[in-house]
Amino acid sequence: MLERRGQAVNVKRVYRLYVEQGLAVRRRRRKRLVREQQIEPRLIRANQEWAMDFIVDGLANGRMIRILSVVDAFTRECLALEADTSLGSGRVTRALDRLIEQRGRPENVRSDNGPEFTSRRMLGWAEECKINLIHIQPGRPMQNGHVESFHGRLRDECLNANWFRTLNDLRRTLDSWRQEYNCERPHSSLAYRTPAEFSRALGYGDVESKQRFPHPHSPDYDGGEIYSPTNLKRETPATNG
């Protein structure tokens, strides 16, 4: 600006005076919420951790629909696909209560920081049921990678492949696809078995049945060892004769 006014100046001298006089405009740093990264637990049994999140789609008339997905992170089973035009924290807790009646209570429930998952109703429900809520760090969706991977399959194989006229049509399609996903679709992470086959191999009940899963904090759990997928390929003295 000084040169534009016809004054011959030295750049270094101007910068030195600029710094000495404190003429620089202070830039206020934005305060960010810093959360300590939790150590990810090793999944060794069903109902150790459920993962849930929302995915959005639309009907033929253009109306937007929200779908709540709940996945067992260990067995890879899709436990629920709840679809409606609006899903608040009350609907989320009621859907989880129905799953608990069928399968038993989970130890942890992982989700993002959406208002439905961080509301007072949700926090109170978790405290009453003695369930630990794990909220991932903002902007880190892959900390909830199990449900994110599931949503990719749900989008490609179901939502993008169908045209939904009504909400009931969407619900019927989701229920049919969930049963196919659990009972017919093999997973490479489960040694190319379906989630239902993997659960039965470990002595758990089928997700489509009413049989309750054993839980470490429930009377149904006998304290026996529960094997992880990595142990299934190991030979034991019993199998060797």
Backbone as a ProteinNet text record, in pm:
[ID]
protein_1_A
[PRIMARY]
MLERRGQAVNVKRVYRLYVEQGLAVRRRRRKRLVREQQIEPRLIRANQEWAMDFIVDGLANGRMIRILSVVDAFTRECLALEADTSLGSGRVTRALDRLIEQRGRPENVRSDNGPEFTSRRMLGWAEECKINLIHIQPGRPMQNGHVESFHGRLRDECLNANWFRTLNDLRRTLDSWRQEYNCERPHSSLAYRTPAEFSRALGYGDVESKQRFPHPHSPDYDGGEIYSPTNLKRETPATNG
[TERTIARY]
82	0	85.8	203.1	292.8	350.8	388.2	443.2	338.4	212.9	107.1	86.5	126.9	116.2	241.1	338.5	457.6	571.9	566	672.1	764.6	897.8	996.3	1026.1	995.7	1012.4	1088.1	1149.6	1218	1122.8	1105.8	1008.9	1045.2	1172.8	1214	1192.8	1219.5	1202.6	1055.6	971.8	828.1	778.1	825.3	782	830	956	1008.8	926.1	894.8	812.4	670.4	622.2	487.2	477.9	584.5	584.9	606.9	699.5	729.8	609.5	531.5	415.3	291.9	304.4	191.5	71	94.4	-14.7	-90.6	-41.2	-108.8	-245.3	-345.4	-480	-482.9	-528.9	-535.2	-647.2	-610.2	-708.7	-747.8	-872.5	-920.6	-934.8	-873.4	-883.5	-1016.4	-1077.4	-1204.6	-1182	-1267.4	-1257.8	-1324.3	-1254.2	-1304.6	-1315.8	-1417.1	-1435.6	-1336.5	-1252.3	-1150.2	-1193.4	-1207.5	-1246	-1134.1	-1109.6	-1006.3	-1054.5	-967.5	-1002	-999.3	-1109.7	-1118.8	-1055.1	-997.4	-938.8	-1051.6	-1048.1	-1154.1	-1146.2	-1255.1	-1252.9	-1252.5	-1197.9	-1197.4	-1331.1	-1398.3	-1530.7	-1515.9	-1575.8	-1560.6	-1694.6	-1806.2	-1935.1	-2046.5	-2159.7	-2278.2	-2329.5	-2398.3	-2453.5	-2345.9	-2221.2	-2117.1	-2126.6	-2159.3	-2174.3	-2271.6	-2370.2	-2459.4	-2419.3	-2431.8	-2402.5	-2529.5	-2558.9	-2680.4	-2654.8	-2733.9	-2723.9	-2846	-2860.6	-2971.3	-2921.6	-3009	-2986.1	-3114.8	-3102.6	-3217.2	-3245.7	-3374.6	-3416.9	-3550.1	-3608.1	-3731.5	-3832.7	-3961.2	-4069.2	-4089.8	-4179.5	-4205.9	-4264.4	-4336.2	-4395.7	-4299	-4173.7	-4072.2	-4059.1	-4140.2	-4133.3	-4011.3	-3937.8	-3815	-3848.8	-3771.3	-3789.2	-3656.6	-3664	-3545.7	-3553.8	-3440.4	-3433.8	-3329.6	-3372.2	-3281.5	-3229.2	-3097.8	-3034.3	-2965.3	-2985	-2917.5	-2847.5	-2716.3	-2634.1	-2556.7	-2548	-2460	-2318.7	-2227.2	-2092.9	-2014.1	-2048.6	-1973.2	-2027.2	-2155.8	-2213.4	-2250.4	-2244.2	-2278	-2426.6	-2509	-2652.2	-2718.6	-2810.8	-2896.4	-3012.2	-3015.9	-3115.8	-3246.9	-3240.6	-3363	-3341.5	-3448.5	-3455.4	-3589	-3584.5	-3704.1	-3717.7	-3827.2	-3846.7	-3969.3	-3955.8	-4068.3	-4027.4	-4126.1	-4096.5	-4023.4	-4041.4	-3974.6	-3942.1	-3818.1	-3773.9	-3700.7	-3768.4	-3706.2	-3644	-3594.1	-3528.2	-3625.5	-3754.8	-3853.2	-3871.3	-3875.7	-3886.9	-3761.9	-3647.7	-3522.6	-3520.3	-3555.4	-3553.1	-3657.1	-3773.1	-3874.4	-3827.7	-3759.8	-3705.4	-3598.6	-3514.9	-3412.7	-3475.3	-3582.6	-3650.8	-3705.4	-3759.7	-3810.7	-3697.4	-3583	-3469.5	-3418.8	-3418.8	-3373	-3464.6	-3594.3	-3687	-3658.2	-3610.8	-3584.4	-3445.5	-3346.1	-3207.4	-3134.1	-3187.8	-3114.2	-3051.2	-2995.1	-2943.8	-2799.3	-2767.3	-2627.1	-2544.6	-2414.9	-2325.6	-2301.6	-2282.7	-2252.7	-2339.9	-2371.1	-2439.6	-2359.7	-2312.7	-2227.9	-2310.7	-2290.2	-2363.1	-2284.9	-2337.2	-2276.1	-2334.6	-2316	-2357.3	-2486.2	-2572.8	-2699.8	-2789.2	-2883.6	-2969.1	-3052.8	-3087.4	-3165.9	-3085.1	-2952.4	-2866.9	-2804.5	-2815.7	-2754.6	-2857.8	-2985	-3089.7	-3097.2	-3166.9	-3184.4	-3262.6	-3360.4	-3437.5	-3347	-3257.9	-3168	-3069	-3012.6	-2916.7	-2983.9	-3106.9	-3179.2	-3214.6	-3254.1	-3285.3	-3163	-3047	-2924.5	-2884.8	-2900.9	-2867.1	-2961.8	-3088.9	-3186.9	-3161.9	-3125.7	-3099.6	-2957.2	-2873	-2732.7	-2658.9	-2675.2	-2608.3	-2514.1	-2393.5	-2293.2	-2310.1	-2330.1	-2340.5	-2202.9	-2162.8	-2035.2	-2064.3	-2031.6	-2050.6	-1916.1	-1914.4	-1790.4	-1751.7	-1627.8	-1581.2	-1647.8	-1683.1	-1745.1	-1654.8	-1714.2	-1638.2	-1559	-1581.8	-1510.4	-1611.2	-1680.7	-1784.5	-1730.2	-1603.8	-1551	-1522.5	-1536	-1532.5	-1658.5	-1756.3	-1875.3	-1880.5	-1769.2	-1749.8	-1842.7	-1886.4	-1971.8	-2104.4	-2166.8	-2295	-2274.6	-2161.7	-2134.8	-2117.5	-2046.1	-2030.7	-2164.6	-2243.9	-2377	-2463.1	-2455.5	-2535.5	-2495.4	-2367.9	-2326.4	-2395.2	-2404.3	-2473.6	-2623.9	-2679.4	-2822.6	-2857.5	-2774.7	-2800.6	-2789.6	-2684.3	-2660.8	-2757.3	-2785.2	-2860.2	-3010.4	-3053.4	-3196.1	-3253.1	-3202.3	-3264.4	-3251.1	-3133.2	-3113.7	-3174.4	-3207.4	-3260	-3412.2	-3478.6	-3623.9	-3682.9	-3809.1	-3885.2	-4004.1	-4012.7	-4110.7	-4228.4	-4348.1	-4467	-4516.8	-4518.3	-4570.4	-4472.3	-4499.4	-4416.4	-4427.6	-4548.7	-4565.6	-4490.3	-4486.4	-4409	-4261.6	-4210.6	-4071.3	-4045.1	-4135.6	-4116.5	-4116	-4206.4	-4208.5	-4079.4	-4031.4	-3908.1	-3788.6	-3781.2	-3671.8	-3672.9	-3791.3	-3799.7	-3756	-3797.7	-3758	-3607.4	-3551.2	-3407.3	-3327.8	-3377.3	-3306.7	-3298	-3405.8	-3402.1	-3305.6	-3304.9	-3209.7	-3065.9	-3042.6	-2908.5	-2860.7	-2948.2	-2907.8	-2896.1	-2980.4	-2992.3	-2936.9	-2913.2	-2871.1	-2740.8	-2702.6	-2587.2	-2461.6	-2362.9	-2240.1	-2148.3	-2067	-1974	-1831.6	-1740.5	-1601	-1542	-1585.2	-1532.7	-1582	-1684.9	-1739.1	-1705.6	-1591.6	-1548.6	-1653.2	-1709.7	-1807.5	-1929.5	-1975.2	-2100.5	-2197.5	-2324.4	-2422.6	-2418.3	-2466	-2470.2	-2549.8	-2659.1	-2738.1	-2658.4	-2587	-2504.5	-2391.6	-2332	-2223.5	-2273.6	-2392.6	-2448.6	-2479.3	-2537.3	-2568.1	-2442.1	-2336.1	-2210.7	-2148.3	-2173.4	-2118.9	-2215.6	-2328.4	-2422.3	-2520.9	-2532.6	-2629.5	-2757.9	-2864.7	-2991.6	-2992.6	-3087.3	-3104.4	-3169.5	-3122.8	-3178.6	-3325.4	-3369.5	-3508.4	-3598.7	-3541	-3621.5	-3636.9	-3715.7	-3738.4	-3643.4	-3552.8	-3461	-3369	-3352.9	-3275.3	-3127.2	-3043.2	-2899.4	-2849.6	-2750.7	-2693.9	-2619.9	-2628.3	-2564.1	-2491.3	-2370.5	-2293.3	-2364.5	-2459.8	-2527.4	-2668.2	-2701.6	-2836.5	-2830.5	-2940	-2941	-2921	-2941.8	-2928.1	-2783.1	-2690	-2548.6	-2485.6	-2426.9	-2371.7	-2224.1	-2166.2	-2025.4	-1929.6	-1981.4	-1895	-1817.8	-1713.3	-1629.5	-1699.9	-1689.1	-1747.8	-1634.5	-1630.8	-1517	-1537.6	-1427.8	-1428.3	-1412.8	-1440.1	-1426.9	-1287.3	-1183.6	-1047.1	-1015.9	-1092.2	-1065.2	-1131	-1219.9	-1294	-1206	-1097.2	-1012.2	-902.2	-888.8	-784.1	-828.2	-735.6	-766	-754.6	-844	-843.2	-813.2	-770.7	-745.5	-866.8	-988.6	-1107.5	-1123.9	-1091.9	-1107	-995	-881.4	-768.9	-779.5	-880	-896.5	-811.3
-120.2	0	125.8	121.5	236.9	262	153.6	169.7	225.8	187.5	239.6	388.5	436.7	580.2	657.8	588.7	655.7	664.8	590.1	592.5	473.9	503.6	397.6	340.4	213.9	150.3	20.3	-20.4	-148.8	-251.3	-363.4	-462.5	-516.4	-546.3	-602.8	-502.6	-373.2	-271.8	-254.8	-253.3	-240.6	-359.1	-480.2	-598.5	-593	-543	-533.1	-435.9	-320	-223.2	-275.9	-349.5	-407.6	-504.1	-584.7	-681.4	-612.3	-515.8	-447.2	-371.9	-312.2	-235.4	-322.5	-451.4	-541	-507.7	-478.3	-437.4	-554.5	-676.3	-792.8	-811.9	-844.8	-871.2	-1009.8	-1016.3	-1144.9	-1231.2	-1351.8	-1446.5	-1540.4	-1535.3	-1616.9	-1761.6	-1849.1	-1990.8	-2045.7	-2125.4	-2185.5	-2294.4	-2294.8	-2397.7	-2524.2	-2631	-2759.6	-2856	-2938.5	-3039.2	-3152.3	-3175.5	-3278.9	-3396.9	-3512.1	-3632.5	-3734.7	-3799.8	-3901.7	-4022.4	-4071.8	-4186.5	-4312.5	-4384.4	-4503.9	-4621.3	-4711.6	-4831.7	-4925.6	-4968.8	-5053.7	-5191.6	-5239.9	-5372.5	-5482.7	-5595.8	-5711.4	-5782.3	-5796.6	-5857.9	-6009.8	-6073.1	-6217.6	-6288.2	-6217.7	-6281.2	-6192.4	-6256.5	-6182.5	-6097.2	-5991.2	-5896.7	-5822.2	-5834.7	-5754.6	-5609.7	-5590.8	-5454.6	-5454.1	-5365.9	-5337.4	-5204.2	-5193.9	-5069.8	-5022.9	-4894.2	-4842.7	-4706.6	-4678.3	-4550.7	-4536.3	-4418.4	-4390.6	-4386.6	-4424.8	-4408.6	-4351.6	-4266.6	-4193	-4240.6	-4254.5	-4288.1	-4217.3	-4237.8	-4169	-4260.4	-4219.9	-4292.7	-4239.8	-4303.2	-4262.8	-4122.3	-4080.4	-3946.9	-3839.1	-3875.7	-3779.4	-3760.4	-3827	-3811.5	-3883.9	-3816.9	-3874.1	-3969.6	-4078.2	-4181.8	-4204.7	-4220.6	-4253.6	-4399.9	-4465.8	-4607.5	-4623.3	-4679.4	-4709.4	-4851.3	-4865.2	-4996.2	-5031.2	-5154.7	-5206	-5335.1	-5342.8	-5455.9	-5507.1	-5640.5	-5700	-5701.1	-5632.1	-5614.3	-5744.4	-5842.7	-5968.2	-6068.2	-6093.3	-6192.2	-6134.5	-6001.7	-5931.6	-5940.9	-5982	-5993.9	-5857.3	-5841.3	-5722.9	-5750.3	-5681.2	-5706.6	-5635.2	-5516.4	-5440.3	-5340.2	-5317.9	-5210.8	-5139.8	-5029.4	-4954.6	-4836.3	-4831.8	-4727	-4643.2	-4511.4	-4420.3	-4282.9	-4193.5	-4057.9	-3978.6	-4016	-3948.3	-4051.6	-4052.5	-4146.5	-4068.3	-4044.4	-3974.7	-4071.2	-4016.6	-4100.2	-4198.3	-4160.2	-4252.3	-4376.5	-4358.9	-4474.1	-4559.4	-4495.5	-4570.9	-4659.6	-4605.4	-4684	-4795.6	-4771.2	-4877.2	-4989.8	-4954.5	-5058.1	-5140.3	-5075.3	-5148	-5235.6	-5188.3	-5269.1	-5397.7	-5390.2	-5511.2	-5609.3	-5558.9	-5646.9	-5710.9	-5635.8	-5689.8	-5802.6	-5790.3	-5897.3	-6024.6	-6011.8	-6127.4	-6186.6	-6101.4	-6147.6	-6128.7	-6054.3	-6020.2	-5883.3	-5838.7	-5702.3	-5694.4	-5595.8	-5579.8	-5510.3	-5530.8	-5461.7	-5317.3	-5297.4	-5165.4	-5141.2	-5014.5	-4972.1	-4856.3	-4874.2	-4774.5	-4694.2	-4563.3	-4476.8	-4348.4	-4261.7	-4131.4	-4033.4	-3903.8	-3803.2	-3733.3	-3803.7	-3745.8	-3716	-3623.3	-3585.5	-3701.1	-3798.3	-3912.8	-4002.3	-4002.3	-4090.8	-4021.7	-3891.1	-3817.3	-3742.6	-3767	-3696.7	-3746.1	-3670.4	-3710.2	-3840.3	-3857.7	-3982.4	-4103.2	-4089.6	-4199.9	-4226.1	-4121.3	-4138	-4198.2	-4154.1	-4210.3	-4355.7	-4390.1	-4529.4	-4618.7	-4572.9	-4652.2	-4670.7	-4566.4	-4578	-4673.1	-4667.2	-4756	-4901.5	-4925.8	-5062.4	-5108	-5019.3	-5050.2	-5092.7	-5010.3	-5032.6	-4916.8	-4946.9	-4844.1	-4790.1	-4659.4	-4594.6	-4547.8	-4586.6	-4545.7	-4450.8	-4322.1	-4223.1	-4199.7	-4215	-4199.9	-4053	-4026.1	-3888.7	-3821.1	-3693.4	-3622.7	-3625	-3651.3	-3655.5	-3782.2	-3885.1	-4012.7	-4126.5	-4130.8	-4233.4	-4375	-4395.3	-4531.3	-4585.9	-4503.6	-4559.8	-4641.8	-4627.1	-4712.3	-4789.9	-4853.4	-4912.8	-5028.6	-5104.8	-5219.9	-5176.8	-5075.2	-5032.2	-4951.8	-4882.1	-4810	-4908	-5018.3	-5120.8	-5185.7	-5208	-5265.6	-5172.4	-5042.2	-4947.1	-4946	-4969.8	-4977.7	-5091.9	-5207.2	-5321.6	-5296.3	-5237.5	-5208.1	-5112.7	-5012.1	-4915	-4980.4	-5057.9	-5115.1	-5228.2	-5313.9	-5435.8	-5422.2	-5320.3	-5309.3	-5173.8	-5067	-4935.9	-4888.4	-4905.1	-4860.4	-4955.7	-5077.1	-5177.4	-5184.2	-5104.1	-5110.5	-4970	-4967.9	-4843.1	-4858.2	-4774.4	-4792.3	-4696.5	-4754.2	-4672.5	-4614.4	-4698	-4656	-4695	-4645.6	-4679.1	-4827.5	-4884	-5027.4	-5111.7	-5067.1	-5137.1	-5139.2	-5026.5	-5019.4	-5112.4	-5114.9	-5199.7	-5347.4	-5388.7	-5529.1	-5565.7	-5476.5	-5504.3	-5512.9	-5422.5	-5424.8	-5552.4	-5597.2	-5718.6	-5840.5	-5847.4	-5959.7	-5958.4	-5839.2	-5830.7	-5862.3	-5823.1	-5851.5	-6001.9	-6075.2	-6219.9	-6284.4	-6232.8	-6285.2	-6255.4	-6134.8	-6096.1	-6184.6	-6214.5	-6293	-6442.4	-6493.9	-6638.4	-6694.6	-6610.3	-6661	-6600	-6484.8	-6414	-6446.1	-6518.4	-6549.8	-6428.1	-6426	-6316.7	-6373.3	-6306	-6350.7	-6341.2	-6240.1	-6225.5	-6334.6	-6409	-6519.8	-6653.9	-6660.2	-6782.3	-6826.1	-6729.4	-6750	-6828.2	-6790.5	-6839.9	-6723.6	-6754.8	-6651.4	-6615	-6496	-6461.6	-6561.5	-6615.9	-6714.1	-6842.2	-6888.5	-7008.6	-6985.5	-6868.5	-6836.8	-6835.8	-6780.2	-6776.4	-6916.1	-6999.5	-7136.1	-7216.5	-7192.4	-7264.5	-7232	-7112.7	-7072.5	-7100.5	-7163.1	-7196.7	-7088.4	-6986	-6880.3	-6911.3	-6840.6	-6857.6	-6784.7	-6822.4	-6757.6	-6622.2	-6521.5	-6387.2	-6383.3	-6475.9	-6475.2	-6551.8	-6619.8	-6693.1	-6611.1	-6661.3	-6593	-6641.4	-6733.4	-6785.5	-6674.8	-6664	-6555.8	-6589.2	-6492.7	-6509.3	-6505	-6585.9	-6574.5	-6442.8	-6384.6	-6256.9	-6268.5	-6215	-6229.5	-6177.2	-6083.3	-6026.3	-6080.7	-6188	-6243.1	-6383.4	-6432.7	-6567.3	-6676.8	-6648.2	-6750.5	-6783.6	-6701.5	-6721.1	-6813.9	-6923.4	-7022.5	-7004.2	-6897.1	-6869.6	-6944.1	-7017.6	-7094.1	-7005.9	-7063.9	-6987.7	-6969.7	-6851.5	-6820	-6791.2	-6862.4	-6853.1	-6744.2	-6683.3	-6580.4	-6644.2	-6570.2	-6628.5	-6679.3	-6616.2	-6657.9	-6793.6	-6836.6	-6963.9	-7080.4	-7050.7	-7158.1	-7243.2	-7185.9	-7259.3	-7336.7	-7316.7	-7384.6	-7525.1	-7618.3	-7754.4	-7767.6	-7844.2	-7866.4	-8014	-8049.9	-8191.8	-8278.6	-8224.5	-8304	-8341	-8245	-8272.4	-8359.8	-8356.5	-8440.5	-8583.2	-8612	-8748.4	-8774.5
0	0	0	71.7	73.4	-64.6	-135.7	-269.6	-365.2	-347.5	-433.6	-411.3	-291.6	-262	-302.9	-364.5	-414	-315	-204.7	-105.7	-127.1	-131.1	-145.6	-7.7	12.1	143.1	126.6	238.1	242.7	305.8	239.2	285	422.7	444.9	572.6	687	657.8	762.1	798.1	696	722.1	804.6	773.6	847	991.9	1014.5	1150.1	1233.7	1178.3	1250.1	1271.9	1173.4	1182.7	1301.2	1318.7	1428.7	1562.1	1568.1	1694.5	1748.2	1661	1704.2	1728.8	1702.1	1723.9	1639.7	1512.6	1424.5	1363.2	1386.2	1328.1	1393	1311.7	1362.7	1425	1548.8	1617	1558.9	1530.2	1480.1	1594.3	1630.3	1741.1	1695.3	1768	1735.6	1784.4	1699.2	1736.8	1840.7	1939.7	2042.7	1991	2003.9	1956.9	2074	2068.2	2170.7	2147.7	2245.9	2236.8	2322.1	2258	2329.9	2321.1	2430.9	2431.9	2353.1	2267.5	2185.8	2271.2	2271.7	2351.3	2278.8	2356.8	2301.2	2259	2133.1	2082.5	2146.8	2207.5	2269.6	2164.5	2198.7	2109.2	2122	2009.9	2009.3	2012.1	2111.3	2127.5	2145.5	2148.1	2169	2113.7	2089.7	2047.7	2163	2129.1	2226.9	2305.5	2263	2327	2280.9	2153.2	2101	1984.8	1994.1	1882.5	1821.2	1690.7	1619.7	1550.5	1558.2	1497	1432.5	1331	1260	1170.3	1110.7	1019.9	876.6	785.2	642.7	583.1	482.6	428.3	286.1	254.8	119.4	93.6	-23.3	-58.3	-122.7	-115.3	-181.3	-321.9	-395.9	-533.2	-541.3	-435.8	-435.6	-389.1	-365.1	-324.2	-174.7	-95.3	49.3	103.6	191.8	247.3	360.7	368.5	469.2	541.4	672.3	752	794.3	791.6	827.1	937.7	1050.7	1160.8	1145	1138.3	1125.6	1256.7	1301.7	1420.7	1381.3	1407.2	1366.1	1485.5	1497.7	1597.8	1540.4	1605.9	1550.4	1546.5	1628.9	1631	1529.1	1529.9	1439.5	1303.3	1286.8	1162.5	1128.2	1222.3	1195.4	1191.8	1100.4	1099.2	1193.1	1304.8	1407.3	1378.2	1318.1	1294	1182.6	1105.3	1006.3	1028.2	1102	1137.8	1043.1	967.4	866.2	898.9	884.7	903.6	852.8	843.8	799.5	907	1032	1143.4	1249.9	1296.1	1398.7	1506.7	1617.2	1729.2	1827.5	1936.4	2036.2	2100.5	2111	2166.8	2081.1	1949.3	1859.4	1864.7	1879.3	1886.2	2010.1	2126	2249.3	2245.5	2185.7	2176.3	2085.2	1975.6	1887.3	1959.4	2037.5	2113	2220.8	2283.1	2384.6	2323.9	2202.6	2137.1	2108.8	2067.2	2041.2	2169.6	2279.3	2406.5	2452.8	2429.2	2465.3	2386.4	2263.4	2178.7	2202.1	2223.1	2222.5	2354.7	2445.3	2566.1	2554	2662.9	2671.2	2622	2535.2	2491.2	2597.7	2590	2681.9	2636.8	2506.5	2450.8	2328.4	2305.8	2183.8	2125	2002.5	1936.6	1836.7	1834.9	1742.2	1722.4	1633.9	1615.2	1716.6	1693.7	1790	1748	1675.9	1634.5	1754	1737.8	1851	1904	1817.7	1864.8	1957.5	1939.8	2018.2	2139.2	2148.5	2259.2	2342.5	2319.4	2393.1	2537.7	2620.2	2760.1	2771.2	2682.1	2684.1	2659.3	2559.6	2527.1	2639.9	2696	2805	2927.9	2956.4	3069.7	3048.4	2925.1	2893.9	2912.3	2864.3	2876.7	3023.3	3102.4	3244.6	3316.3	3281.3	3343.9	3306.2	3179.4	3132.5	3160.1	3212.5	3242	3115	3011.6	2883.2	2859.1	2816.2	2789.5	2648	2636.4	2506	2461.5	2340.4	2283.2	2168.2	2185.2	2080	2011.4	1880.3	1805.6	1801.3	1762.2	1749.6	1629.8	1640.9	1528.5	1405.3	1290.4	1166.4	1145.9	1228.2	1214.3	1196.1	1082.3	1065.9	1067.6	1030.3	1026.9	1165.5	1270.2	1405	1432.3	1345.9	1348.4	1217.7	1186	1054.4	1023	1122.9	1095	1033.1	1090.6	1036.4	908.2	893	768.4	653	677.6	574.7	541.4	644.2	621.8	538.6	563.9	487.7	340.5	310.7	171.6	99.5	166.5	105.3	96.5	201.7	200.4	86.3	64.2	-42	-179.9	-202.7	-335.8	-368.1	-270.7	-298.4	-277.9	-202.8	-172.9	-213.6	-156.3	-177.3	-321.6	-381.2	-519	-621	-578	-670.7	-671.2	-586.3	-575.6	-582.1	-619.8	-628.2	-534.9	-433.3	-327	-347.5	-359.6	-377.5	-244.8	-141.7	-12	97.9	217.8	333.2	367.2	356.4	383.9	281.9	158.3	55.9	92.9	140.6	183.5	300.8	398.3	515.8	479.5	388.9	346.6	274.5	189.7	115.6	210	306.5	402.6	485.6	527.5	608.3	528.8	401.5	316.4	291.6	266.6	241.7	367.9	485.5	610.9	635	608.1	625.2	525.9	402.7	303.8	346.2	397.8	441.9	556.6	649.6	767	738.3	650.1	634.8	503.9	403.9	274	223.7	273.4	218.3	299.2	241.1	315	325.4	431.6	456.5	462.3	395	397.9	537.9	617.5	752.6	846	804.2	884.3	820.9	753.5	684.8	581.4	511.3	405.2	454.8	572.2	625.5	642.1	647.6	673.3	821.5	857.3	999.8	1082.8	1027.9	1102.4	1123.8	1021.3	1036	1135.8	1131.6	1224.2	1368.2	1390.8	1525.5	1577.1	1491.2	1534.3	1560.6	1483	1504	1639	1689.9	1819.3	1933.6	1903.6	2008.9	2042.5	1956.8	1979.7	1904.9	1942.2	1873.7	1741.7	1658.2	1528.3	1547.5	1471.6	1484.4	1445.3	1358.1	1314.4	1409.8	1511.1	1607.6	1734	1828	1954.1	2062.7	2028.9	2128.7	2177.3	2306.4	2364.8	2365.2	2337.6	2338.1	2482.5	2518.7	2654	2670	2786	2815.5	2948.2	2959.5	3082.5	3205.9	3190.7	3306.5	3324.6	3253.5	3263	3321.8	3379.7	3437.2	3334.5	3205.7	3102.1	3071.7	3116.4	3082.4	3185.2	3139.9	3232	3258.6	3205.7	3231.7	3142.8	3044.1	2955.7	2861	2800.9	2709.1	2576.7	2522.4	2392.5	2296	2184.1	2094.5	1992.2	1951	1848.6	1712.7	1603.4	1469.5	1440.1	1497.8	1468.6	1529.9	1632	1696.5	1624.3	1529.2	1465.9	1375.1	1322.6	1230.3	1302.6	1433.8	1507.5	1545.9	1538.3	1575.1	1727.1	1785.9	1928.7	1953.6	2075.4	2103.6	2078.3	2095.5	2073	1925.6	1837.4	1693.5	1641	1710.6	1665.6	1715.1	1798.7	1848.4	1968.9
[MASK]
+++++++++++++++++++++++++++++++++++++++++++++++++++++++++++++++++++++++++++++++++++++++++++++++++++++++++++++++++++++++++++++++++++++++++++++++++++++++++++++++++++++++++++++++++++++++++++++++++++++++++++++++++++++++++++++++++++++++++++++++++

